[in-house]
Amino acid sequence: MEYKTVYQGNTAEIVEKKSRFIADVFPVSSEDEALECLERIKKQYWDARHHCYAYVIREERLLERCSDDGEPSGTAGKPILEVMKGAKLENALIVVTRYFGGTLLGTGGLVRAYTSASREGLSHSTIITKILGFKLKVQTDYTGLGKIQYILGQRGLHILETNYTDSVELTVLVSTEEEKAVTAEIVEGTNGKSRISRGKECWFAEVEKELKVWDVV
């Protein structure tokens, strides 16, 4: 299992016919957290006319919400949500605040503006793919180490830790989908001379070429 999400949100702004559209992007893990972020934005831009938003939360089922906040129906919240769905984002919130510039944009103009602002906000944010997996413990003798390192390298798997004693123990990040295949390949490659056990379940992702790991609580 894997999904795309916001690692670090940011703010971006576009201007359409003197109306300012300010997009704020947030990583969120619950609906309550999304609503708290929304309230902070409303206080920050207290004098703005509209605070339109959309969020997608991964819980027992996928939760999607959006709001036009006074704009004509379907011209703000839904376009923001469609940008998020197009980017396949989950556990994320986008709020687009509008300062009216005096010129009506029409429904088509509003859809384009809220869409563009949302995309601009995402382009300034850090987006990652989080993968669900395990910290796999692999214990072997020194003759099997090279073969295991080769297998892991071929699959592009990350070694978190290596302990050298009278044997070698590696802690390897492996996705739930790859676990069985990797285990079988290591057992076969070392002629059964390796012991493999499943460690903590975790999410992991590469963030700007650096590995980040989050244990599942």
C-alpha positions in Angstrom: 0.0 0.0 0.0 1.2 3.5 -0.8 -0.2 7.0 -1.3 0.9 10.5 -2.2 0.7 13.2 0.4 2.1 16.6 1.4 5.3 16.4 3.5 5.7 20.2 3.8 3.1 22.6 2.7 3.6 26.1 1.4 1.8 29.3 0.3 1.5 30.6 -3.3 -0.5 33.4 -4.9 -2.0 34.3 -8.2 -3.8 37.4 -9.4 -6.8 37.4 -11.8 -8.3 40.8 -12.8 -7.0 42.3 -9.6 -8.5 39.5 -7.4 -5.9 37.8 -5.2 -6.1 34.1 -4.8 -3.8 32.8 -2.0 -3.4 29.0 -1.8 -2.2 27.5 1.5 -1.3 23.8 1.5 -1.2 21.6 4.6 -0.4 18.0 5.5 -3.2 16.8 7.8 -3.9 13.4 9.4 -7.5 13.9 10.5 -10.6 16.0 9.8 -10.2 17.8 13.1 -6.7 18.8 12.1 -7.9 20.0 8.7 -10.6 22.2 10.4 -8.0 23.6 12.8 -5.8 24.7 9.9 -8.8 26.2 8.2 -9.6 28.3 11.3 -6.0 29.6 11.5 -6.2 30.7 7.8 -9.5 32.5 8.5 -7.9 34.4 11.4 -4.8 35.1 9.3 -6.8 36.6 6.4 -9.7 37.9 8.5 -10.5 40.6 6.0 -10.8 38.3 3.0 -14.2 37.6 1.3 -13.8 33.9 0.7 -11.9 30.9 2.2 -12.6 28.0 -0.1 -11.1 24.6 0.6 -10.9 20.9 0.0 -9.3 18.1 1.9 -8.8 14.4 1.5 -8.3 12.3 4.6 -7.2 8.6 4.7 -9.1 6.9 7.6 -11.1 3.7 7.6 -12.5 5.0 4.3 -11.4 7.9 2.2 -13.0 11.1 3.4 -13.4 14.0 0.9 -14.8 17.4 1.7 -14.9 20.8 -0.1 -16.5 24.2 0.3 -17.2 27.1 -2.0 -17.6 29.4 1.0 -20.0 31.9 -0.7 -18.6 31.6 -4.3 -21.1 30.3 -6.9 -21.8 26.6 -6.5 -19.1 24.4 -8.0 -16.7 27.2 -8.8 -14.2 26.9 -6.0 -14.3 23.9 -3.6 -14.8 21.3 -6.3 -12.0 22.6 -8.6 -9.6 22.6 -5.6 -10.7 19.0 -4.8 -10.2 18.0 -8.4 -6.7 19.3 -8.4 -6.0 17.1 -5.3 -7.6 14.1 -6.8 -5.7 14.6 -10.1 -2.5 14.7 -8.0 -3.7 11.6 -6.1 -3.1 13.3 -2.8 -4.4 12.1 0.6 -4.0 13.4 4.1 -3.8 16.9 2.7 -5.7 20.2 2.8 -5.7 23.2 0.4 -7.3 26.5 1.4 -7.6 29.2 -1.3 -8.4 32.6 0.1 -9.8 35.3 -2.2 -9.5 39.0 -2.0 -12.0 40.5 -4.4 -10.5 42.9 -6.9 -13.7 44.6 -8.1 -14.2 42.7 -11.3 -16.5 39.7 -11.7 -14.7 36.7 -13.2 -17.7 34.6 -14.1 -18.1 30.9 -13.3 -15.5 29.8 -15.9 -13.0 32.4 -14.7 -13.5 31.4 -11.1 -13.0 27.7 -11.8 -9.8 28.5 -13.7 -8.5 30.8 -10.9 -9.1 28.4 -8.1 -7.7 25.5 -10.1 -4.6 27.6 -11.0 -4.1 28.8 -7.4 -4.3 25.2 -6.1 -1.8 23.9 -8.6 0.5 26.8 -7.8 0.3 26.0 -4.1 1.2 22.4 -4.7 4.1 23.3 -7.0 5.6 25.2 -4.0 5.0 22.3 -1.6 7.0 19.1 -1.0 5.0 16.1 -2.2 6.1 12.5 -1.3 4.9 8.9 -1.7 4.5 7.1 1.6 4.9 3.3 1.4 3.5 0.9 4.0 5.9 -1.9 5.0 8.1 -3.5 7.7 11.5 -3.3 9.3 12.6 -6.7 8.2 15.3 -8.3 10.4 17.7 -10.5 8.4 20.4 -12.5 10.2 23.1 -14.4 8.3 26.7 -15.6 8.5 29.4 -13.6 6.8 29.4 -15.9 3.7 25.8 -15.0 2.9 26.2 -11.2 3.4 27.3 -10.4 -0.1 24.4 -12.3 -1.7 21.9 -10.5 0.5 23.4 -7.1 -0.2 23.2 -8.0 -3.9 19.5 -9.0 -3.7 18.6 -5.8 -1.7 20.6 -3.6 -4.2 18.9 -5.1 -7.2 15.5 -4.4 -5.6 16.5 -0.9 -4.5 15.7 -1.7 -0.8 17.1 0.4 2.0 19.3 -1.0 4.8 18.5 0.9 8.0 21.1 -0.8 10.2 23.8 -3.4 10.1 25.2 -5.1 13.2 28.3 -7.2 13.1 29.0 -9.8 15.8 29.6 -13.6 15.3 27.0 -13.2 12.6 25.5 -10.2 10.7 22.1 -8.7 11.3 20.5 -6.3 8.9 17.4 -4.2 9.4 15.8 -3.7 6.0 12.8 -1.6 4.9 10.5 -3.6 2.7 7.0 -2.8 1.4 4.1 -5.1 2.3 3.8 -6.1 -1.3 7.5 -7.1 -1.6 7.9 -8.8 1.7 7.1 -12.4 0.7 9.1 -12.2 -2.5 12.1 -10.7 -0.8 12.0 -13.2 2.0 11.9 -16.1 -0.4 14.7 -14.7 -2.5 17.0 -14.2 0.5 16.3 -17.8 1.8 17.0 -19.3 -1.6 20.1 -17.1 -2.2 21.7 -18.1 1.1 20.7 -21.8 0.8 18.5 -21.4 3.9 21.3 -20.1 6.0 19.5 -16.9 7.1 16.9 -16.1 9.7 14.3 -13.6 8.8 11.7 -12.0 11.1 9.3 -9.2 10.7 9.9 -6.1 12.8 7.8 -3.0 13.3 5.2 -2.0 10.8 6.0 1.5 9.4 5.5 4.0 6.6 8.5 5.2 4.7 9.3 7.7 2.0 12.2 9.4 0.2 12.2 13.2 0.9 14.6 15.1 -1.3 16.8 12.0 -1.5 16.7 11.4 2.2 14.9 8.4 3.8 12.2 9.2 6.3 10.5 6.5 8.4 7.3 6.7 10.6 6.4 3.8 12.9 2.8 2.7 12.8 1.4 3.2 16.3 
